[in-house]
Amino acid sequence: MTAPLQPVPDSALVERIMAGDEGALSALYDRYSGMLYAMLLRILKDTGAAEEVLQDLFLQLWRGAARFDASRGSLGGWLLVIGRNRALSRLRGKQRREILPDPEEFSFEAVPSSENLEDEAARMQLMNRLRGAMAALPAEQREAVELAYFEGMTQTEIAARTGSPLGTVKSRVRTAMQTLKQWFDDESTRSTRRL
Amino acid sequence: MNRHVQPEDSDLYALGALDGEEKQALEAHVRLCAECAREVEAARQRVALLGLAAPAAAPAARVKEELLRRVRAERIPEMGRAVRDAEPRRGFGFGWLTPAFGVATVVFAALAGMFWMRDARDLQRIHALEGQLAEVQTRSQEIARASETTDKLLEMPGTKRVALLPMPGMGNGRGGVLYNAKMGMVACAGWLPAPPKGKSYQLWLVPMEGKPMPLHVFGNAEWTEPMAMHIAPGMEAKAFAVTEEPEGGMPWPTGPKVLAGAGE
């Protein structure tokens, strides 16, 4: 029985990008474009817009690969944060005040390592389990979290949208996030045990 | 907020759900507390993972192709930067095209020879192949010339780079120009989709003084290949631009700018 092939680490691919290797960018695109595009499409609900943001993300990676510190950060996580921020900014328009901190200020160094997104099998398992965790939330809590995450709504805006009292919405979002944080903690423990 | 940020507040902030005084108080505290700033950053990455719960979807293959075209277009200015940094590099990123066209030439020649030996009925096809062969040879020579010009530009002091970026609302084309005013040499590479029917894209040099000077009229197809041009030695460029013009080009710019970039 042969051991499964280990994926080339993100850090090695980023180093190759810094040396001008388009093939490395192509490999990272193949690795992360699916999960990013799914998120962008869910937020923007427009294939053209999602494709544009996806391209811009990887172009930013090509231009700014030198900022990546592999020992401190997760490239997949960084792409998700920046991608979501850009998509929400585009969704809500520039006239609205900023929803989240400026993505340009976000540094690789500040992000602690997170889930293993480099390995396709592990990534797919995480996605499936996370969908299960979201589905297990009570419907009102799930709706509140999804409105915040995928539509960039604040608690006040969610209350207005759903017609629920603000206090009720706050309670729903807070409880849902506590549940999900516990889920992530458990998931992290499981991942550690598997190593 | 003087007390430390509670973990659940970090998550709510990262989710974008906080607003009003709650958000302002958290941000004010985080600016002064490195420990809580780290917690917020951790929450931001954790919360971002919720995006993985989105229904599965895959981008079209052309998205990646277009991304790689844009990356290649950006590499030309990078080469120019390398020259300015006194680290001469050879190659332009498309030198491989020359041998590729050489191979194509040989293949076409071989095919032409085969058809010649077969039958007089194929004479018409042979003429067509000869025409294609001539086109390939001409294009091969142009690309070789562009490659040679680029190599010279990269070695010459005083070579400048200009990135040609798309104007708002004018698509995703990209390009880059290397030019040396003293030598009167210009090389350009990039990507543009095919222009609208009845239109051509045209490259202009905008001098420090005077009217824009036409440099090149692109064909009717998608622009993917490099090109080299000569200008009057000593002509300093303030900017370069690509405009949309009536088919065949114009002596002065009349249409909207598609790409533009200023000299450094």
Boltz contact constraints between the chains, C-beta under 6 A:
constraints:
  - contact:
      token1: [A, 22]
      token2: [B, 71]
      max_distance: 6.0
  - contact:
      token1: [A, 29]
      token2: [B, 64]
      max_distance: 6.0
  - contact:
      token1: [A, 33]
      token2: [B, 59]
      max_distance: 6.0
  - contact:
      token1: [A, 34]
      token2: [B, 58]
      max_distance: 6.0
  - contact:
      token1: [A, 35]
      token2: [B, 52]
      max_distance: 6.0
  - contact:
      token1: [A, 37]
      token2: [B, 57]
      max_distance: 6.0
  - contact:
      token1: [A, 37]
      token2: [B, 59]
      max_distance: 6.0
  - contact:
      token1: [A, 38]
      token2: [B, 54]
      max_distance: 6.0
  - contact:
      token1: [A, 38]
      token2: [B, 56]
      max_distance: 6.0
  - contact:
      token1: [A, 38]
      token2: [B, 57]
      max_distance: 6.0
  - contact:
      token1: [A, 39]
      token2: [B, 51]
      max_distance: 6.0
  - contact:
      token1: [A, 39]
      token2: [B, 54]
      max_distance: 6.0
  - contact:
      token1: [A, 41]
      token2: [B, 57]
      max_distance: 6.0
  - contact:
      token1: [A, 42]
      token2: [B, 54]
      max_distance: 6.0
  - contact:
      token1: [A, 51]
      token2: [B, 59]
      max_distance: 6.0
  - contact:
      token1: [A, 51]
      token2: [B, 63]
      max_distance: 6.0
  - contact:
      token1: [A, 54]
      token2: [B, 59]
      max_distance: 6.0
  - contact:
      token1: [A, 55]
      token2: [B, 67]
      max_distance: 6.0
  - contact:
      token1: [A, 58]
      token2: [B, 67]
      max_distance: 6.0
  - contact:
      token1: [A, 59]
      token2: [B, 70]
      max_distance: 6.0
  - contact:
      token1: [A, 62]
      token2: [B, 71]
      max_distance: 6.0
  - contact:
      token1: [A, 77]
      token2: [B, 45]
      max_distance: 6.0
  - contact:
      token1: [A, 77]
      token2: [B, 48]
      max_distance: 6.0
  - contact:
      token1: [A, 80]
      token2: [B, 48]
      max_distance: 6.0
  - contact:
      token1: [A, 80]
      token2: [B, 51]
      max_distance: 6.0
  - contact:
      token1: [A, 81]
      token2: [B, 44]
      max_distance: 6.0
  - contact:
      token1: [A, 81]
      token2: [B, 48]
      max_distance: 6.0
  - contact:
      token1: [A, 84]
      token2: [B, 48]
      max_distance: 6.0
  - contact:
      token1: [A, 84]
      token2: [B, 51]
      max_distance: 6.0
  - contact:
      token1: [A, 99]
      token2: [B, 16]
      max_distance: 6.0
  - contact:
      token1: [A, 100]
      token2: [B, 16]
      max_distance: 6.0
  - contact:
      token1: [A, 110]
      token2: [B, 41]
      max_distance: 6.0
  - contact:
      token1: [A, 111]
      token2: [B, 41]
      max_distance: 6.0
  - contact:
      token1: [A, 111]
      token2: [B, 45]
      max_distance: 6.0
  - contact:
      token1: [A, 112]
      token2: [B, 42]
      max_distance: 6.0
  - contact:
      token1: [A, 114]
      token2: [B, 45]
      max_distance: 6.0
  - contact:
      token1: [A, 127]
      token2: [B, 52]
      max_distance: 6.0
  - contact:
      token1: [A, 130]
      token2: [B, 52]
      max_distance: 6.0
  - contact:
      token1: [A, 130]
      token2: [B, 53]
      max_distance: 6.0
  - contact:
      token1: [A, 131]
      token2: [B, 53]
      max_distance: 6.0
  - contact:
      token1: [A, 134]
      token2: [B, 53]
      max_distance: 6.0
  - contact:
      token1: [A, 148]
      token2: [B, 15]
      max_distance: 6.0
  - contact:
      token1: [A, 148]
      token2: [B, 16]
      max_distance: 6.0
  - contact:
      token1: [A, 148]
      token2: [B, 17]
      max_distance: 6.0
  - contact:
      token1: [A, 149]
      token2: [B, 50]
      max_distance: 6.0
  - contact:
      token1: [A, 152]
      token2: [B, 16]
      max_distance: 6.0
  - contact:
      token1: [A, 154]
      token2: [B, 17]
      max_distance: 6.0
  - contact:
      token1: [A, 154]
      token2: [B, 19]
      max_distance: 6.0
  - contact:
      token1: [A, 155]
      token2: [B, 17]
      max_distance: 6.0
  - contact:
      token1: [A, 156]
      token2: [B, 19]
      max_distance: 6.0
  - contact:
      token1: [A, 173]
      token2: [B, 17]
      max_distance: 6.0
  - contact:
      token1: [A, 174]
      token2: [B, 8]
      max_distance: 6.0
  - contact:
      token1: [A, 177]
      token2: [B, 8]
      max_distance: 6.0
  - contact:
      token1: [A, 177]
      token2: [B, 11]
      max_distance: 6.0
  - contact:
      token1: [A, 178]
      token2: [B, 8]
      max_distance: 6.0
  - contact:
      token1: [A, 181]
      token2: [B, 11]
      max_distance: 6.0
  - contact:
      token1: [A, 184]
      token2: [B, 46]
      max_distance: 6.0
